[in-house]
Structures are given as structure tokens and as C-alpha cells.
Amino acid sequence: MKRKRPPAGWDIVEPKLEEFEEKMRDAMNEPVEDKMRNEITWVVHKIHYQKNRYMFNLYHEEHQISKKLYDYLIDMKIADGPLLAKWRKPGYETLCSVAVIAKSNTNFRTTGICRVPLRERHGQITPNVTTGCVSCASGDGGPIWWDDPVPEIVTKRRRQVLVEEEELSSLPNQSKEDEGGGGEGEVEEPGAGEENGGEQANDQPSDADPQTAQTVDESEQQDKPDEGEPENAQEPTEEVETKE
């Protein structure tokens, strides 16, 4: 497809755009042995952002190019139209890429981590795995890229994470000491069965004292009336025969 003839002012942007294209080619041809899998595309996203920010500022901030040329750059796909449009909306002024707000790109259908302000994050602060952007949220002065100087808030958070990790690593040792110390001096309480059994044993005479047991048996026999004979029965009197 043949390109349209560029409008007036093309000579202003052409040298800088060619410079960005050269950087992009170099990034694509860089060796990947010493890089993480996702880090390969980080440089591409950063150059893409810088290129579009250059064209955006020329028109909206510096007013050095006409609207006709600005629209031409978007129509020819030289500029990222959706990204430039997002920068005009509140809260998206420093958006690193439209990829981080596409919910289909995340497992839980949420925006990228770089859209969360640094002050609201918990744990280790890491770059977005897709773009390499640490933060492009409003108020963080971003976008902050993975290879930019580390902001003070990130440094403080890293120190905080290290302290928390040290505290967590010391917890198992403390629990072991507590378990070891808790066993000393403990007296095992008798169970319910043992208590009942002890009470029953106290009610019965001990087998180890046969003399006591014999005395108890004799007293019981004396107190117990004979079977079949009433308690108040009188002994029969003997009749004395008298001789006449």
C-alpha cells in the first residue's frame, strides 16, 4: 500500500522517528541469552512509549506540529492511536501501554500490576511481566521502568520486605523452643476413668489387709439374722416333767 504524501512539518519529526526505528531494530537483534523470557519485550515496550510520547508532546504540549500531521501519524500507524487517546483521559496520563489495561491479558481479568500505586502495594515491588513497567499509576511520577533509578518508596518497601522475611524465618525456631520448654514440669492429670476407679477402690477394703477383711465379715454375719427364722422368735422352753 502506497503511503500518502506527508503534510507540512514532516521534516520536523522524521529525523527523530528514524532514530527510534533504529533503536527498535537494535533491541530486536540483541542477544537473549542473559535475559529473562519476558525481559526480551521490555525494551521494545519502553521504546514504543518514548516514541509515542515524543509525538504526543510535539502536538499537545509544544504545539510544534499541526493537527493534520498529527492525524497523519495516527492514520499511518506511525503513532499508537489508542495509547495517545488514553493519555488524554484523567488517570491515564502516564499509561505505559494499552496492554496493561486489557483485562484479557491477565489470569484474573484485572489490570496490570503497574497500574496499582506504589503506596498501595504489599510485598515485593516488581515490574509488570509484559511491559517491564514498575508503575505508571497517577501520582507516582511514572512511568517507572525496570532499568530506571529506583524510587525511594521502592527502596523503603524492599527494606520492609527483608525485615518481614527475617521475622518469618525466626518463627520456626521460637516455636520449637516453646514446644521443648512446655514439656518440662507438666503434670499429667488423671482421666475421668482413673478418678472414678480411684473412688471405687477407696470404698472397698484392700486385699493387702486380710485381718481387717475377716473382722468385717464376722461382724456382718453376727448382725445378719438367720434365713427362714424371724428376728423376734423366742427360744422354745423345755417342759419339765414332774413326777407325782
TORDO-86248 format. One record per residue (C-alpha): x, y, z. Coordinates in steps of 0.001 Angstrom, whole numbers, plus 500000, padded with zeros to 6 digits. Layout:
// residues N
+--------+--------+--------+
:      u :      v :      w :
+--------+--------+--------+
:      X :      Y :      Z :
...
+--------+--------+--------+
//
This chain:
// residues 244
+--------+--------+--------+
:      u :      v :      w :
+--------+--------+--------+
: 500000 : 500000 : 500000 :
: 501398 : 503351 : 498960 :
: 501707 : 505922 : 501710 :
: 500091 : 509271 : 501459 :
: 502332 : 512222 : 500969 :
: 503117 : 513578 : 504457 :
: 501781 : 517026 : 505288 :
: 503894 : 520028 : 506138 :
: 506067 : 519613 : 509198 :
: 507132 : 516080 : 508384 :
: 510747 : 517219 : 508252 :
: 510454 : 518131 : 511934 :
: 509580 : 514654 : 513106 :
: 511320 : 512485 : 510520 :
: 514872 : 512503 : 511980 :
: 513666 : 511622 : 515471 :
: 511332 : 508917 : 514206 :
: 514176 : 507327 : 512266 :
: 516245 : 507343 : 515450 :
: 513510 : 505476 : 517297 :
: 513233 : 502952 : 514471 :
: 516967 : 502296 : 514700 :
: 516717 : 501716 : 518447 :
: 513845 : 499316 : 517873 :
: 515847 : 497261 : 515377 :
: 518798 : 497085 : 517745 :
: 516537 : 495924 : 520559 :
: 515061 : 493192 : 518398 :
: 518534 : 491957 : 517445 :
: 520003 : 491941 : 520947 :
: 521202 : 488558 : 522282 :
: 518725 : 486975 : 524657 :
: 520949 : 484510 : 526495 :
: 521390 : 486660 : 529608 :
: 517787 : 487884 : 529800 :
: 514603 : 486544 : 531260 :
: 511927 : 485341 : 528865 :
: 509656 : 488359 : 529439 :
: 512518 : 490845 : 529565 :
: 513036 : 490460 : 525839 :
: 509960 : 492567 : 525103 :
: 510544 : 495136 : 527860 :
: 512947 : 497211 : 525778 :
: 510506 : 497189 : 522859 :
: 507662 : 498489 : 525049 :
: 509853 : 501227 : 526505 :
: 510988 : 502476 : 523078 :
: 507410 : 502332 : 521834 :
: 506320 : 504506 : 524745 :
: 509125 : 507039 : 524205 :
: 508370 : 507301 : 520510 :
: 504670 : 507982 : 521057 :
: 505305 : 510366 : 523929 :
: 507571 : 512373 : 521625 :
: 504792 : 512812 : 519039 :
: 502166 : 513470 : 521710 :
: 504212 : 516240 : 523320 :
: 505028 : 517843 : 519983 :
: 501345 : 518387 : 519333 :
: 499686 : 518796 : 522760 :
: 502472 : 520326 : 524835 :
: 504899 : 522110 : 522493 :
: 502486 : 522827 : 519619 :
: 505219 : 522326 : 517003 :
: 503212 : 520193 : 514582 :
: 499781 : 520683 : 513058 :
: 496700 : 518586 : 513736 :
: 496857 : 517451 : 510133 :
: 500307 : 515976 : 510638 :
: 499279 : 514522 : 513998 :
: 496313 : 512743 : 512422 :
: 498539 : 511598 : 509574 :
: 500916 : 509912 : 512031 :
: 497988 : 508079 : 513614 :
: 496403 : 507082 : 510283 :
: 499715 : 505689 : 509015 :
: 500141 : 503642 : 512229 :
: 503341 : 505528 : 512959 :
: 501757 : 506648 : 516215 :
: 499735 : 504404 : 518535 :
: 496272 : 505998 : 518276 :
: 494628 : 504140 : 521214 :
: 497569 : 504937 : 523503 :
: 497574 : 508628 : 522563 :
: 493824 : 508791 : 523187 :
: 494211 : 507226 : 526631 :
: 496784 : 509832 : 527632 :
: 494095 : 512468 : 527240 :
: 491906 : 510881 : 529931 :
: 492287 : 511514 : 533680 :
: 494169 : 508739 : 535427 :
: 495868 : 507515 : 532241 :
: 498267 : 510421 : 531633 :
: 501352 : 508194 : 532066 :
: 499968 : 504847 : 530884 :
: 502882 : 502730 : 529692 :
: 500923 : 500595 : 527233 :
: 497345 : 499678 : 526391 :
: 498381 : 496072 : 527040 :
: 498331 : 496624 : 530812 :
: 494675 : 497704 : 530823 :
: 493498 : 494871 : 528589 :
: 491887 : 492527 : 531123 :
: 492125 : 489616 : 528716 :
: 495910 : 489628 : 529204 :
: 495712 : 488630 : 532894 :
: 494654 : 485406 : 534582 :
: 492106 : 487083 : 536843 :
: 490894 : 489607 : 534261 :
: 492368 : 492588 : 536086 :
: 494655 : 495425 : 535017 :
: 498425 : 495116 : 535182 :
: 500278 : 495475 : 538478 :
: 501954 : 498661 : 537266 :
: 498560 : 500399 : 537409 :
: 498461 : 499994 : 541197 :
: 500084 : 502955 : 543037 :
: 503290 : 502043 : 544813 :
: 501957 : 503180 : 548204 :
: 499092 : 500679 : 547956 :
: 501157 : 497604 : 547101 :
: 502053 : 494859 : 549527 :
: 505114 : 492683 : 549493 :
: 507901 : 492880 : 546931 :
: 507516 : 495548 : 544225 :
: 508250 : 494064 : 540802 :
: 507823 : 495217 : 537181 :
: 504911 : 494256 : 535009 :
: 505872 : 490986 : 533330 :
: 504602 : 492162 : 529937 :
: 505971 : 495699 : 529645 :
: 508684 : 495960 : 532305 :
: 506917 : 498972 : 533823 :
: 507179 : 499232 : 537603 :
: 504489 : 501907 : 537900 :
: 502529 : 504083 : 535504 :
: 499862 : 504982 : 538045 :
: 498921 : 508613 : 538504 :
: 500891 : 510282 : 541277 :
: 503966 : 508035 : 541059 :
: 505722 : 510277 : 538535 :
: 505988 : 507478 : 536019 :
: 506169 : 505557 : 534067 :
: 508944 : 503959 : 536109 :
: 510720 : 501297 : 534089 :
: 512668 : 498290 : 535347 :
: 516027 : 499908 : 534433 :
: 515257 : 503384 : 535806 :
: 516755 : 504630 : 539103 :
: 514923 : 503007 : 541975 :
: 512455 : 505434 : 543629 :
: 512760 : 505995 : 547371 :
: 509402 : 504384 : 548044 :
: 510567 : 501166 : 546349 :
: 513790 : 501182 : 548380 :
: 511824 : 501541 : 551623 :
: 509458 : 498761 : 550622 :
: 512362 : 496426 : 549847 :
: 513834 : 497075 : 553282 :
: 510448 : 496394 : 554839 :
: 510109 : 493108 : 552945 :
: 513567 : 491996 : 554105 :
: 512652 : 492722 : 557723 :
: 509392 : 490772 : 557375 :
: 511227 : 487816 : 555828 :
: 513725 : 487774 : 558712 :
: 510890 : 487817 : 561238 :
: 509144 : 484940 : 559473 :
: 512352 : 482891 : 559308 :
: 512797 : 483206 : 563082 :
: 509288 : 481936 : 563880 :
: 510038 : 478162 : 563477 :
: 512952 : 478366 : 565947 :
: 510780 : 480080 : 568528 :
: 508012 : 477518 : 568154 :
: 510485 : 474671 : 568643 :
: 511812 : 476293 : 571810 :
: 508269 : 476759 : 573090 :
: 507451 : 473130 : 572413 :
: 510598 : 471959 : 574210 :
: 510045 : 474180 : 577245 :
: 506360 : 473414 : 577526 :
: 507001 : 469717 : 578293 :
: 509044 : 470387 : 581442 :
: 507256 : 470458 : 584773 :
: 503919 : 469381 : 583361 :
: 501832 : 467006 : 585480 :
: 499511 : 464709 : 583662 :
: 496009 : 464993 : 585054 :
: 494182 : 461742 : 585656 :
: 491414 : 460855 : 583298 :
: 487782 : 460529 : 584172 :
: 488058 : 456741 : 584279 :
: 491014 : 456866 : 586623 :
: 489201 : 459230 : 589013 :
: 486104 : 457001 : 589173 :
: 488207 : 453926 : 589554 :
: 490061 : 455508 : 592464 :
: 486819 : 456352 : 594259 :
: 485564 : 452791 : 593878 :
: 488811 : 451415 : 595183 :
: 488595 : 453598 : 598287 :
: 485110 : 452217 : 599113 :
: 486354 : 448628 : 599202 :
: 488767 : 447156 : 601747 :
: 492224 : 446451 : 600476 :
: 493204 : 442860 : 599706 :
: 496533 : 443523 : 601317 :
: 494904 : 443543 : 604830 :
: 493189 : 440115 : 605291 :
: 492727 : 440574 : 609052 :
: 490569 : 443649 : 608530 :
: 488519 : 441890 : 605867 :
: 487933 : 438910 : 608177 :
: 486762 : 441177 : 611016 :
: 484278 : 442888 : 608736 :
: 482897 : 439550 : 607520 :
: 482397 : 438286 : 611096 :
: 480589 : 441447 : 612173 :
: 478296 : 441209 : 609157 :
: 477457 : 437601 : 609956 :
: 476620 : 438453 : 613583 :
: 474315 : 441300 : 612610 :
: 472568 : 439311 : 609880 :
: 469634 : 437156 : 611091 :
: 469358 : 433514 : 610116 :
: 467447 : 432848 : 606950 :
: 463919 : 431469 : 607436 :
: 463785 : 432487 : 611071 :
: 462051 : 435664 : 612197 :
: 464082 : 438145 : 614087 :
: 461807 : 438255 : 617186 :
: 461343 : 434480 : 617502 :
: 461630 : 433258 : 621085 :
: 463548 : 430182 : 622061 :
: 461259 : 427239 : 622995 :
: 461083 : 426490 : 626708 :
: 461720 : 422978 : 627864 :
: 458832 : 421369 : 629680 :
: 459838 : 419822 : 632966 :
: 458092 : 416690 : 633784 :
: 457080 : 416436 : 637377 :
: 456819 : 413132 : 638964 :
: 453942 : 412591 : 641123 :
+--------+--------+--------+
//
